[in-house]
Amino acid sequence: MSYLNPLVLDNGVQYIKDHGNRLHICSAEPADYAGTLAVSLGTKNTPAVSVPADRAPSGRKVTVSAIADGAVSANGNASHWALVDTVNSRLLAAKALDAVLAMNNGDTFTLPAFDIGIPGPA
């Protein structure tokens, strides 16, 4: 049987909680911080990120709270979100949206709450 202490998993998702200070809505999946800025259609500053919690069936996760007031800054179709650390210029996590969303400059975007997790050992 494999084992990984929960503290190891917590430190990974805790970094996201401590440093993920801007969420971008993007027209494509970014590969790095600069790529995030290049495909960003809008942002939500300081999104609420939960403390680490159990992830099913194993591992640990944090939950990004629902966003009701993201600011759209460009026209386009959003297909991904990206959570970044602006202080250290790092892309921390990115994932495809459940559906592509049409964005219009000056509008507000919303997203449901979602989890970012690290699976437990196999």
N, C-alpha and C positions, 0 to 999 in steps of 0.2 A: 504494500500500500504506500502511496506517495503522501507526503505531508509538507505543508508550507504554513508556517506560523502566520496567523492573521495580522500580526504587526508588519510583516513584509508586504502583504497586500494593502494594508491600510496606508502605508507610506506612499505607495503609488497613487492611490486615489486622493489621499490627503494633499498631495502636491497640486492636483487639479483644483481642489477646494481652495487652497491657499493662494494660488497664482493665476487661476483662470479669471481674468478680470474684464474680458470683452468677448462677446459672442457675435460672430459675423454670420449673415445669411449670404450664401455664395452661389454663383452661377455654375460652378464646377467644383469638384473635390480638390482642395489645395494640397500640395505636397510639403509645404513649409510655410514659415511666417510671411515671407515676401509674396509667395503664391497666394496666400489668403488675402492680402491687401489687393492683389491684382484682380481677383474674382469677386471681391466683396460688393454686395448690392445694398448692404445696410448693417447696422450694428445695434447691440444692446450692451450698454456699459454696466459693469458690475452685476452680472446675473447672479441670482441667489443659488448657491450650491450647498447641498446638505452635508452633514457629517457622514463619514463612511458607515456603511451598513452592510448586512448580509446580502449576497446576490444569489439568486436561485439558478441552478441547483447547488452551486458552490462559488466561492470567491467573495469579493467585496465590490461595492459600488458607491457612487455618489449620485444624487438626483439633482438635475438642474430644474428649478421651478419653472412653471409655465410663464411665458413671456407675453405680455399684453400691450407693450408699448415700445417695441423695437422701431428704430428710425430708419426708413428706407432712404438711401442716398443716390440711387441710380436705377434706371429702367432695366428690366431684364427678367429672366426666369430663374428663380432660385431652386436649386436642386440639392443643396447641402447646407449644413451648419458647420461652423468651425469655432472652437473655443481656444482663445489665445492668451498668452502672458505678454502684455505690451511692455512691461518693464524689462524683460529679458529677450524680447523679440522671438518668442517661441510659439509654434503651433503645438497645442497640447492634445487636442482630439478633434476629429472631424467624422461626419457620417452623412449618408444620404438621407434626405427627407422622405417621409412616407409618400408624398406626392409633390410634383413640381408646382411652385407657387409663382404667379405673375406679380412682379414688383413694379411700382411706379414711384419715381422720385418724389419725395415729400410725403408719401403715405406712411402708415404705421403697419408693422408686421406683427403677427402673433404666432406663437408656437406652443404646443402642449408640453407639459413636463416630460423629461426623458432621463434615462439612466446612462451613466458611463461606468463601465465595470471592468474588472480584471477577473477572469475565471480562476478557480482553484486548480490545484495540480490534478493531472489526469491519472 
